[in-house]
């Protein structure tokens, strides 16, 4: 009801469990999929992993649970965002629009906290830094600033370049790393050792 009430949004399908959700996405190819973490048959994180691997549909997790391990697992599965079910209507609608536009939904501070905690326990002692070899020095600088939670205008001010230039760099980073959005890029930065837990 909330989504359909918006003039620019339309619900194309609904599902009762993870199996139905994946099948619906394969058939209907929606721009955005809202998934609950806990669902019958196949949970939301497993469904998100399948949807993100097979389609360009953006996934937003919607749940009553806010434990960090759920959030991190959802992001690793390819989700573009994570919302609690008590989210305000306006924020839910905004989240769908942001995901459809290809951006992520987590506030920078939340993103840093989650990655910080998860990386402490999952980062290998010999990180695959070579994965970043495809990036130019400037793109690495942009990735570091993304990891610090800076917005595009803030990155532009820090590097003394235009917003358009920053957008180009961010787009290049996502493309070269083969990731879906900014959150995925930041996770890659931590996993490769470019960023480390606890660094400012």
C-alpha positions as CSV (number, residue, x, y, z in Angstrom):
1,X,0.0,0.0,0.0
2,X,2.8,2.4,0.9
3,X,4.7,1.7,-2.4
4,X,1.7,1.7,-4.6
5,X,0.5,5.1,-3.2
6,X,3.5,6.7,-4.8
7,X,3.0,8.1,-8.4
8,X,6.4,6.9,-9.6
9,X,6.4,3.5,-7.9
10,X,4.4,0.3,-8.6
11,X,4.4,-3.1,-7.0
12,X,4.6,-5.7,-9.7
13,X,4.5,-8.8,-7.4
14,X,4.4,-10.3,-3.9
15,X,5.8,-13.5,-2.4
16,X,5.2,-15.5,0.7
17,X,8.6,-17.0,1.1
18,X,12.1,-16.9,-0.3
19,X,11.5,-19.5,-3.1
20,X,8.5,-17.5,-4.4
21,X,10.5,-14.3,-4.2
22,X,13.3,-15.6,-6.3
23,X,10.8,-17.1,-8.8
24,X,9.0,-13.7,-9.0
25,X,12.1,-11.8,-9.7
26,X,13.1,-14.2,-12.4
27,X,9.7,-13.7,-14.1
28,X,9.0,-10.1,-13.4
29,X,12.5,-8.5,-13.3
30,X,11.6,-5.7,-10.9
31,X,14.0,-2.8,-10.3
32,X,13.9,-3.3,-6.5
33,X,13.1,-6.3,-4.3
34,X,12.2,-5.8,-0.6
35,X,13.1,-9.0,1.3
36,X,12.6,-10.0,4.9
37,X,15.6,-11.7,6.6
38,X,13.5,-14.5,8.1
39,X,11.1,-16.2,5.6
40,X,9.9,-19.8,5.2
41,X,11.7,-22.4,3.0
42,X,14.5,-20.0,1.9
43,X,15.6,-17.1,4.1
44,X,16.0,-13.6,2.8
45,X,19.8,-13.6,2.8
46,X,19.9,-16.8,0.7
47,X,17.3,-15.3,-1.6
48,X,19.2,-12.1,-1.9
49,X,22.4,-14.0,-2.8
50,X,20.6,-15.7,-5.7
51,X,18.8,-12.6,-6.9
52,X,22.0,-10.5,-6.9
53,X,24.0,-13.2,-8.6
54,X,21.4,-13.7,-11.4
55,X,19.8,-10.4,-12.0
56,X,20.3,-6.6,-11.9
57,X,17.5,-6.2,-9.4
58,X,18.5,-4.2,-6.3
59,X,17.7,-5.9,-3.0
60,X,16.7,-4.0,0.2
61,X,16.4,-6.1,3.3
62,X,13.5,-5.3,5.6
63,X,13.4,-6.9,9.0
64,X,12.7,-6.6,12.7
65,X,16.2,-7.8,13.4
66,X,19.1,-5.4,13.6
67,X,22.0,-7.6,14.7
68,X,25.2,-6.7,12.9
69,X,25.7,-10.3,11.6
70,X,22.5,-10.1,9.7
71,X,23.4,-6.8,8.2
72,X,26.8,-7.9,7.2
73,X,25.5,-11.2,5.7
74,X,22.9,-9.3,3.7
75,X,25.5,-6.9,2.3
76,X,27.9,-9.7,1.5
77,X,25.0,-11.4,-0.4
78,X,24.7,-8.3,-2.5
79,X,21.9,-6.3,-0.9
80,X,21.9,-2.6,-1.5
81,X,20.4,-1.7,1.9
82,X,19.1,-2.8,5.2
83,X,16.0,-1.3,6.9
84,X,14.1,-2.2,10.1
85,X,10.4,-2.8,9.9
86,X,9.7,0.2,12.1
87,X,11.1,2.5,9.4
88,X,9.0,5.6,8.7
89,X,6.9,5.4,5.5
90,X,8.8,8.2,3.9
91,X,12.1,6.6,4.6
92,X,10.9,3.3,3.1
93,X,9.8,5.0,-0.1
94,X,13.1,6.9,-0.2
95,X,15.0,3.7,0.3
96,X,13.3,2.1,-2.7
97,X,14.1,5.1,-4.9
98,X,17.7,5.2,-3.7
99,X,18.2,1.5,-4.4
100,X,16.5,1.9,-7.8
101,X,19.0,4.6,-8.6
102,X,21.8,2.3,-7.9
103,X,23.0,3.7,-4.6
104,X,23.2,2.1,-1.1
105,X,20.9,2.9,1.8
106,X,23.1,2.6,4.9
107,X,24.3,5.7,6.6
108,X,28.1,6.1,6.4
109,X,28.5,5.7,10.2
110,X,26.5,2.5,10.2
111,X,28.4,1.2,7.2
112,X,31.7,1.8,8.9
113,X,30.6,0.3,12.2
114,X,29.4,-2.9,10.5
115,X,32.4,-3.3,8.2
116,X,34.7,-2.5,11.1
117,X,33.3,-5.2,13.3
118,X,32.9,-7.8,10.5
119,X,36.4,-7.3,9.1
120,X,38.0,-7.8,12.5
121,X,36.8,-11.4,12.5
122,X,36.8,-12.2,8.8
123,X,39.8,-10.5,7.2
124,X,42.5,-13.0,6.2
125,X,46.1,-12.3,7.4
126,X,47.2,-12.1,3.7
127,X,44.5,-9.9,2.1
128,X,44.2,-10.1,-1.8
129,X,45.5,-6.5,-2.3
130,X,46.1,-7.3,-6.0
131,X,42.4,-7.0,-6.6
132,X,42.9,-3.2,-6.4
133,X,45.6,-3.2,-9.1
134,X,42.9,-2.3,-11.7
135,X,42.4,1.1,-9.9
136,X,44.3,4.3,-10.7
137,X,45.9,6.1,-7.8
138,X,43.0,8.7,-7.8
139,X,40.4,5.9,-7.8
140,X,42.1,4.4,-4.8
141,X,41.9,7.8,-3.1
142,X,38.2,8.0,-3.8
143,X,37.7,4.5,-2.5
144,X,39.4,5.4,0.8
145,X,37.2,8.5,1.1
146,X,34.1,6.4,0.4
147,X,35.3,4.1,3.2
148,X,35.4,7.0,5.6
149,X,31.8,7.7,4.8
150,X,32.2,10.9,2.7
151,X,29.5,11.9,0.3
152,X,30.3,12.8,-3.3
153,X,30.2,16.6,-2.5
154,X,32.5,16.0,0.5
155,X,34.9,13.9,-1.7
156,X,34.9,16.7,-4.3
157,X,35.8,19.2,-1.7
158,X,38.6,17.0,-0.2
159,X,40.1,16.3,-3.6
160,X,39.4,19.8,-5.0
161,X,37.5,18.5,-8.0
162,X,34.0,18.8,-9.4
163,X,31.0,16.6,-8.3
164,X,30.9,15.3,-11.8
165,X,34.5,14.1,-11.6
166,X,33.8,12.3,-8.4
167,X,30.8,10.6,-9.9
168,X,32.9,9.4,-12.7
169,X,35.6,8.1,-10.4
170,X,33.0,6.3,-8.2
171,X,31.4,4.7,-11.3
172,X,34.9,3.6,-12.5
173,X,35.6,2.1,-9.1
174,X,32.4,0.1,-9.0
175,X,32.9,-1.1,-12.6
176,X,36.5,-2.1,-12.2
177,X,35.9,-3.9,-8.9
178,X,32.8,-5.6,-10.3
179,X,30.6,-4.5,-7.4
180,X,27.0,-3.3,-7.3
181,X,27.2,-0.2,-5.2
182,X,29.3,1.9,-2.8
183,X,28.8,-0.3,0.2
184,X,30.1,-3.3,-1.8
185,X,33.1,-1.2,-2.9
186,X,33.9,-0.3,0.7
187,X,33.7,-3.9,1.8
188,X,36.2,-4.7,-0.9
189,X,38.5,-2.0,0.4
190,X,38.5,-3.5,3.8
191,X,38.9,-7.0,2.6
192,X,41.9,-6.1,0.4
193,X,43.6,-4.2,3.3
194,X,43.3,-0.7,1.7
195,X,41.2,0.2,4.7
196,X,41.7,-1.3,8.1
197,X,39.4,-1.5,11.1
198,X,39.8,1.4,13.5
199,X,41.6,3.7,11.1
200,X,40.2,7.2,10.9
